[in-house]
């Protein structure tokens, strides 16, 4: 739904920041690394851009913000790991930059990843195991946030960022299987993520 948000940095607390865009204040959950990049609360008033990820659950819709494209790419890779949800992914990205995370995975440094709040040794081991191949070709750019986005890794680029993929990801969080979701999405002509999700949920409801 949202690829990035550019606006005025107006507020920050421990786990989130607020960006004013066109008079609307968007509350984005951010990692400590992104919070540090945004600056202290007294640094508000400047124009910033955050790359975004929309997570839809049964009880909430949460918008995540990332200062760089690489951090967003790493977040997507992390939440694809079995047992790693958005909260754990943000905890990992709060103690490790994307480059340091890639280095930790390549070096099998389970202990370093397990330092993240709420991430145990078993979860950290799964991160290393499942992301070894995906991080093998991961490269990072020195392009600044306000310049053109860096080129994503082949693994992430291949996953695509289409509207249908975002709807699939959101519905997966609700517990539906990939085959069920694809079947439901084949029965809708919706063009936006929200409409696809709504139509899919109606489809599931009719099927019982």
PANUNU-86526 format. One record per residue (C-alpha): residue in one letter; chain; x, y, z. Coordinates in steps of 0.05 Angstrom, whole numbers. Layout:
BEGIN
<node><r>A</r><c>A</c><x>X</x><y>Y</y><z>Z</z></node>
...
END
This chain:
BEGIN
<node><r>X</r><c>A</c><x>0</x><y>0</y><z>0</z></node>
<node><r>X</r><c>A</c><x>53</x><y>51</y><z>22</z></node>
<node><r>X</r><c>A</c><x>123</x><y>48</y><z>-7</z></node>
<node><r>X</r><c>A</c><x>151</x><y>107</y><z>31</z></node>
<node><r>X</r><c>A</c><x>126</x><y>167</y><z>69</z></node>
<node><r>X</r><c>A</c><x>160</x><y>235</y><z>62</z></node>
<node><r>X</r><c>A</c><x>140</x><y>290</y><z>110</z></node>
<node><r>X</r><c>A</c><x>157</x><y>330</y><z>172</z></node>
<node><r>X</r><c>A</c><x>187</x><y>293</y><z>232</z></node>
<node><r>X</r><c>A</c><x>142</x><y>318</y><z>288</z></node>
<node><r>X</r><c>A</c><x>146</x><y>269</y><z>347</z></node>
<node><r>X</r><c>A</c><x>185</x><y>210</y><z>374</z></node>
<node><r>X</r><c>A</c><x>179</x><y>162</y><z>431</z></node>
<node><r>X</r><c>A</c><x>217</x><y>99</y><z>449</z></node>
<node><r>X</r><c>A</c><x>189</x><y>53</y><z>395</z></node>
<node><r>X</r><c>A</c><x>156</x><y>99</y><z>345</z></node>
<node><r>X</r><c>A</c><x>160</x><y>164</y><z>307</z></node>
<node><r>X</r><c>A</c><x>106</x><y>208</y><z>278</z></node>
<node><r>X</r><c>A</c><x>113</x><y>238</y><z>208</z></node>
<node><r>X</r><c>A</c><x>65</x><y>293</y><z>187</z></node>
<node><r>X</r><c>A</c><x>47</x><y>285</y><z>114</z></node>
<node><r>X</r><c>A</c><x>-5</x><y>332</y><z>85</z></node>
<node><r>X</r><c>A</c><x>-33</x><y>348</y><z>153</z></node>
<node><r>X</r><c>A</c><x>-40</x><y>274</y><z>173</z></node>
<node><r>X</r><c>A</c><x>6</x><y>247</y><z>228</z></node>
<node><r>X</r><c>A</c><x>29</x><y>176</y><z>211</z></node>
<node><r>X</r><c>A</c><x>52</x><y>135</y><z>271</z></node>
<node><r>X</r><c>A</c><x>107</x><y>88</y><z>249</z></node>
<node><r>X</r><c>A</c><x>139</x><y>34</y><z>292</z></node>
<node><r>X</r><c>A</c><x>214</x><y>42</y><z>283</z></node>
<node><r>X</r><c>A</c><x>278</x><y>6</y><z>303</z></node>
<node><r>X</r><c>A</c><x>329</x><y>39</y><z>348</z></node>
<node><r>X</r><c>A</c><x>375</x><y>48</y><z>287</z></node>
<node><r>X</r><c>A</c><x>321</x><y>86</y><z>249</z></node>
<node><r>X</r><c>A</c><x>304</x><y>127</y><z>311</z></node>
<node><r>X</r><c>A</c><x>377</x><y>146</y><z>318</z></node>
<node><r>X</r><c>A</c><x>380</x><y>166</y><z>245</z></node>
<node><r>X</r><c>A</c><x>318</x><y>210</y><z>253</z></node>
<node><r>X</r><c>A</c><x>350</x><y>246</y><z>312</z></node>
<node><r>X</r><c>A</c><x>329</x><y>265</y><z>381</z></node>
<node><r>X</r><c>A</c><x>259</x><y>291</y><z>397</z></node>
<node><r>X</r><c>A</c><x>287</x><y>362</y><z>396</z></node>
<node><r>X</r><c>A</c><x>308</x><y>350</y><z>323</z></node>
<node><r>X</r><c>A</c><x>235</x><y>350</y><z>300</z></node>
<node><r>X</r><c>A</c><x>214</x><y>397</y><z>245</z></node>
<node><r>X</r><c>A</c><x>259</x><y>371</y><z>190</z></node>
<node><r>X</r><c>A</c><x>234</x><y>335</y><z>128</z></node>
<node><r>X</r><c>A</c><x>249</x><y>260</y><z>127</z></node>
<node><r>X</r><c>A</c><x>232</x><y>199</y><z>86</z></node>
<node><r>X</r><c>A</c><x>217</x><y>130</y><z>114</z></node>
<node><r>X</r><c>A</c><x>207</x><y>66</y><z>75</z></node>
<node><r>X</r><c>A</c><x>147</x><y>29</y><z>101</z></node>
<node><r>X</r><c>A</c><x>116</x><y>-39</y><z>114</z></node>
<node><r>X</r><c>A</c><x>43</x><y>-49</y><z>132</z></node>
<node><r>X</r><c>A</c><x>27</x><y>-107</y><z>178</z></node>
<node><r>X</r><c>A</c><x>-46</x><y>-129</y><z>185</z></node>
<node><r>X</r><c>A</c><x>-68</x><y>-173</y><z>243</z></node>
<node><r>X</r><c>A</c><x>-135</x><y>-193</y><z>270</z></node>
<node><r>X</r><c>A</c><x>-131</x><y>-141</y><z>326</z></node>
<node><r>X</r><c>A</c><x>-88</x><y>-86</y><z>295</z></node>
<node><r>X</r><c>A</c><x>-59</x><y>-54</y><z>234</z></node>
<node><r>X</r><c>A</c><x>12</x><y>-29</y><z>245</z></node>
<node><r>X</r><c>A</c><x>56</x><y>13</y><z>200</z></node>
<node><r>X</r><c>A</c><x>131</x><y>2</y><z>205</z></node>
<node><r>X</r><c>A</c><x>182</x><y>54</y><z>183</z></node>
<node><r>X</r><c>A</c><x>254</x><y>45</y><z>160</z></node>
<node><r>X</r><c>A</c><x>307</x><y>98</y><z>147</z></node>
<node><r>X</r><c>A</c><x>338</x><y>59</y><z>90</z></node>
<node><r>X</r><c>A</c><x>315</x><y>10</y><z>37</z></node>
<node><r>X</r><c>A</c><x>366</x><y>-40</y><z>63</z></node>
<node><r>X</r><c>A</c><x>334</x><y>-41</y><z>132</z></node>
<node><r>X</r><c>A</c><x>266</x><y>-53</y><z>101</z></node>
<node><r>X</r><c>A</c><x>294</x><y>-110</y><z>58</z></node>
<node><r>X</r><c>A</c><x>325</x><y>-142</y><z>120</z></node>
<node><r>X</r><c>A</c><x>260</x><y>-135</y><z>158</z></node>
<node><r>X</r><c>A</c><x>223</x><y>-172</y><z>102</z></node>
<node><r>X</r><c>A</c><x>275</x><y>-227</y><z>103</z></node>
<node><r>X</r><c>A</c><x>272</x><y>-234</y><z>178</z></node>
<node><r>X</r><c>A</c><x>196</x><y>-240</y><z>183</z></node>
<node><r>X</r><c>A</c><x>199</x><y>-295</y><z>131</z></node>
<node><r>X</r><c>A</c><x>240</x><y>-337</y><z>180</z></node>
<node><r>X</r><c>A</c><x>199</x><y>-388</y><z>219</z></node>
<node><r>X</r><c>A</c><x>182</x><y>-362</y><z>288</z></node>
<node><r>X</r><c>A</c><x>205</x><y>-290</y><z>274</z></node>
<node><r>X</r><c>A</c><x>149</x><y>-238</y><z>276</z></node>
<node><r>X</r><c>A</c><x>153</x><y>-163</y><z>266</z></node>
<node><r>X</r><c>A</c><x>169</x><y>-150</y><z>339</z></node>
<node><r>X</r><c>A</c><x>229</x><y>-197</y><z>339</z></node>
<node><r>X</r><c>A</c><x>252</x><y>-170</y><z>272</z></node>
<node><r>X</r><c>A</c><x>251</x><y>-99</y><z>298</z></node>
<node><r>X</r><c>A</c><x>289</x><y>-121</y><z>360</z></node>
<node><r>X</r><c>A</c><x>343</x><y>-151</y><z>317</z></node>
<node><r>X</r><c>A</c><x>347</x><y>-89</y><z>273</z></node>
<node><r>X</r><c>A</c><x>351</x><y>-46</y><z>335</z></node>
<node><r>X</r><c>A</c><x>418</x><y>-76</y><z>355</z></node>
<node><r>X</r><c>A</c><x>446</x><y>-93</y><z>286</z></node>
<node><r>X</r><c>A</c><x>450</x><y>-51</y><z>223</z></node>
<node><r>X</r><c>A</c><x>433</x><y>-88</y><z>159</z></node>
<node><r>X</r><c>A</c><x>507</x><y>-96</y><z>143</z></node>
<node><r>X</r><c>A</c><x>523</x><y>-122</y><z>212</z></node>
<node><r>X</r><c>A</c><x>464</x><y>-171</y><z>209</z></node>
<node><r>X</r><c>A</c><x>489</x><y>-198</y><z>143</z></node>
<node><r>X</r><c>A</c><x>559</x><y>-206</y><z>172</z></node>
<node><r>X</r><c>A</c><x>531</x><y>-242</y><z>233</z></node>
<node><r>X</r><c>A</c><x>492</x><y>-290</y><z>190</z></node>
<node><r>X</r><c>A</c><x>551</x><y>-304</y><z>145</z></node>
<node><r>X</r><c>A</c><x>595</x><y>-316</y><z>206</z></node>
<node><r>X</r><c>A</c><x>544</x><y>-361</y><z>240</z></node>
<node><r>X</r><c>A</c><x>545</x><y>-313</y><z>299</z></node>
<node><r>X</r><c>A</c><x>482</x><y>-338</y><z>335</z></node>
<node><r>X</r><c>A</c><x>503</x><y>-306</y><z>401</z></node>
<node><r>X</r><c>A</c><x>505</x><y>-236</y><z>371</z></node>
<node><r>X</r><c>A</c><x>435</x><y>-242</y><z>341</z></node>
<node><r>X</r><c>A</c><x>408</x><y>-273</y><z>406</z></node>
<node><r>X</r><c>A</c><x>427</x><y>-209</y><z>443</z></node>
<node><r>X</r><c>A</c><x>364</x><y>-176</y><z>413</z></node>
<node><r>X</r><c>A</c><x>308</x><y>-167</y><z>464</z></node>
<node><r>X</r><c>A</c><x>261</x><y>-227</y><z>463</z></node>
<node><r>X</r><c>A</c><x>303</x><y>-266</y><z>414</z></node>
<node><r>X</r><c>A</c><x>328</x><y>-332</y><z>442</z></node>
<node><r>X</r><c>A</c><x>385</x><y>-376</y><z>418</z></node>
<node><r>X</r><c>A</c><x>339</x><y>-423</y><z>380</z></node>
<node><r>X</r><c>A</c><x>306</x><y>-366</y><z>342</z></node>
<node><r>X</r><c>A</c><x>374</x><y>-335</y><z>327</z></node>
<node><r>X</r><c>A</c><x>398</x><y>-402</y><z>301</z></node>
<node><r>X</r><c>A</c><x>339</x><y>-406</y><z>254</z></node>
<node><r>X</r><c>A</c><x>355</x><y>-336</y><z>228</z></node>
<node><r>X</r><c>A</c><x>426</x><y>-358</y><z>212</z></node>
<node><r>X</r><c>A</c><x>404</x><y>-423</y><z>181</z></node>
<node><r>X</r><c>A</c><x>347</x><y>-395</y><z>138</z></node>
<node><r>X</r><c>A</c><x>382</x><y>-332</y><z>115</z></node>
<node><r>X</r><c>A</c><x>451</x><y>-359</y><z>98</z></node>
<node><r>X</r><c>A</c><x>436</x><y>-367</y><z>24</z></node>
<node><r>X</r><c>A</c><x>396</x><y>-303</y><z>20</z></node>
<node><r>X</r><c>A</c><x>451</x><y>-261</y><z>50</z></node>
<node><r>X</r><c>A</c><x>506</x><y>-293</y><z>9</z></node>
<node><r>X</r><c>A</c><x>494</x><y>-244</y><z>-47</z></node>
<node><r>X</r><c>A</c><x>468</x><y>-186</y><z>-6</z></node>
<node><r>X</r><c>A</c><x>505</x><y>-121</y><z>-20</z></node>
<node><r>X</r><c>A</c><x>496</x><y>-53</y><z>12</z></node>
<node><r>X</r><c>A</c><x>498</x><y>15</y><z>-18</z></node>
<node><r>X</r><c>A</c><x>525</x><y>79</y><z>13</z></node>
<node><r>X</r><c>A</c><x>469</x><y>119</y><z>-19</z></node>
<node><r>X</r><c>A</c><x>438</x><y>166</y><z>31</z></node>
<node><r>X</r><c>A</c><x>366</x><y>165</y><z>52</z></node>
<node><r>X</r><c>A</c><x>346</x><y>227</y><z>13</z></node>
<node><r>X</r><c>A</c><x>378</x><y>201</y><z>-52</z></node>
<node><r>X</r><c>A</c><x>355</x><y>146</y><z>-98</z></node>
<node><r>X</r><c>A</c><x>339</x><y>81</y><z>-63</z></node>
<node><r>X</r><c>A</c><x>394</x><y>29</y><z>-63</z></node>
<node><r>X</r><c>A</c><x>387</x><y>-33</y><z>-106</z></node>
<node><r>X</r><c>A</c><x>359</x><y>-91</y><z>-66</z></node>
<node><r>X</r><c>A</c><x>391</x><y>-159</y><z>-64</z></node>
<node><r>X</r><c>A</c><x>370</x><y>-210</y><z>-117</z></node>
<node><r>X</r><c>A</c><x>334</x><y>-250</y><z>-64</z></node>
<node><r>X</r><c>A</c><x>292</x><y>-191</y><z>-41</z></node>
<node><r>X</r><c>A</c><x>281</x><y>-163</y><z>-111</z></node>
<node><r>X</r><c>A</c><x>255</x><y>-230</y><z>-134</z></node>
<node><r>X</r><c>A</c><x>201</x><y>-230</y><z>-81</z></node>
<node><r>X</r><c>A</c><x>173</x><y>-167</y><z>-111</z></node>
<node><r>X</r><c>A</c><x>134</x><y>-112</y><z>-77</z></node>
<node><r>X</r><c>A</c><x>69</x><y>-118</y><z>-115</z></node>
<node><r>X</r><c>A</c><x>1</x><y>-102</y><z>-86</z></node>
<node><r>X</r><c>A</c><x>-18</x><y>-175</y><z>-90</z></node>
<node><r>X</r><c>A</c><x>44</x><y>-196</y><z>-52</z></node>
<node><r>X</r><c>A</c><x>29</x><y>-146</y><z>3</z></node>
<node><r>X</r><c>A</c><x>-42</x><y>-173</y><z>9</z></node>
<node><r>X</r><c>A</c><x>-15</x><y>-244</y><z>11</z></node>
<node><r>X</r><c>A</c><x>34</x><y>-226</y><z>67</z></node>
<node><r>X</r><c>A</c><x>-20</x><y>-191</y><z>108</z></node>
<node><r>X</r><c>A</c><x>-68</x><y>-250</y><z>101</z></node>
<node><r>X</r><c>A</c><x>-13</x><y>-299</y><z>119</z></node>
<node><r>X</r><c>A</c><x>-6</x><y>-264</y><z>186</z></node>
<node><r>X</r><c>A</c><x>-79</x><y>-281</y><z>199</z></node>
<node><r>X</r><c>A</c><x>-64</x><y>-355</y><z>194</z></node>
<node><r>X</r><c>A</c><x>-88</x><y>-373</y><z>124</z></node>
<node><r>X</r><c>A</c><x>-45</x><y>-417</y><z>80</z></node>
<node><r>X</r><c>A</c><x>-12</x><y>-392</y><z>17</z></node>
<node><r>X</r><c>A</c><x>-57</x><y>-436</y><z>-27</z></node>
<node><r>X</r><c>A</c><x>-120</x><y>-411</y><z>8</z></node>
<node><r>X</r><c>A</c><x>-99</x><y>-339</y><z>-1</z></node>
<node><r>X</r><c>A</c><x>-81</x><y>-346</y><z>-74</z></node>
<node><r>X</r><c>A</c><x>-148</x><y>-380</y><z>-86</z></node>
<node><r>X</r><c>A</c><x>-184</x><y>-322</y><z>-53</z></node>
<node><r>X</r><c>A</c><x>-144</x><y>-269</y><z>-90</z></node>
<node><r>X</r><c>A</c><x>-160</x><y>-303</y><z>-156</z></node>
<node><r>X</r><c>A</c><x>-234</x><y>-287</y><z>-141</z></node>
<node><r>X</r><c>A</c><x>-225</x><y>-212</y><z>-134</z></node>
<node><r>X</r><c>A</c><x>-213</x><y>-155</y><z>-182</z></node>
<node><r>X</r><c>A</c><x>-192</x><y>-107</y><z>-127</z></node>
<node><r>X</r><c>A</c><x>-133</x><y>-61</y><z>-142</z></node>
<node><r>X</r><c>A</c><x>-112</x><y>-40</y><z>-72</z></node>
<node><r>X</r><c>A</c><x>-84</x><y>-80</y><z>-13</z></node>
<node><r>X</r><c>A</c><x>-143</x><y>-61</y><z>32</z></node>
<node><r>X</r><c>A</c><x>-195</x><y>-81</y><z>-20</z></node>
<node><r>X</r><c>A</c><x>-160</x><y>-147</y><z>-34</z></node>
<node><r>X</r><c>A</c><x>-157</x><y>-164</y><z>40</z></node>
<node><r>X</r><c>A</c><x>-231</x><y>-145</y><z>49</z></node>
<node><r>X</r><c>A</c><x>-253</x><y>-187</y><z>-11</z></node>
<node><r>X</r><c>A</c><x>-210</x><y>-246</y><z>12</z></node>
<node><r>X</r><c>A</c><x>-239</x><y>-245</y><z>82</z></node>
<node><r>X</r><c>A</c><x>-309</x><y>-243</y><z>53</z></node>
<node><r>X</r><c>A</c><x>-291</x><y>-302</y><z>8</z></node>
<node><r>X</r><c>A</c><x>-265</x><y>-342</y><z>68</z></node>
<node><r>X</r><c>A</c><x>-328</x><y>-325</y><z>107</z></node>
<node><r>X</r><c>A</c><x>-374</x><y>-351</y><z>52</z></node>
<node><r>X</r><c>A</c><x>-334</x><y>-415</y><z>47</z></node>
<node><r>X</r><c>A</c><x>-341</x><y>-425</y><z>122</z></node>
END
